Amino acid sequence: MAMKYTAVITKEGSWYVAHCIELGVVSQGTSIPEAQANLKEAVDLYIESFAARICRRALSSLLYPIEVSVVPKCRSFPANS
């Protein structure tokens, strides 16, 4: 059975950090392709180690898209008097 998961990659200093949202697995690399490959390997190892728990989680999870508005600038709140 093939499963699809969502990954987010962010740049932190000289590293690319890859995070699998659904599983909470994180890896890194010095390039995006390396971070992707490292995350895939980490997810594979995680699934091998926790297969039964993942199946239960997948069956009880609901994923759906959401839309949020992005505020271009943060507004400061007035100081408490």
Buried (B, 14 or more C-beta within 10 A) or exposed (E): EEEEBEBEBEEEEEBBBBBBEBBEBBBBBEEEEBBBBBBBEBBEEBBEEEEEEBEEEBEEEEEEEEEEEEEEEEEEEEEEE
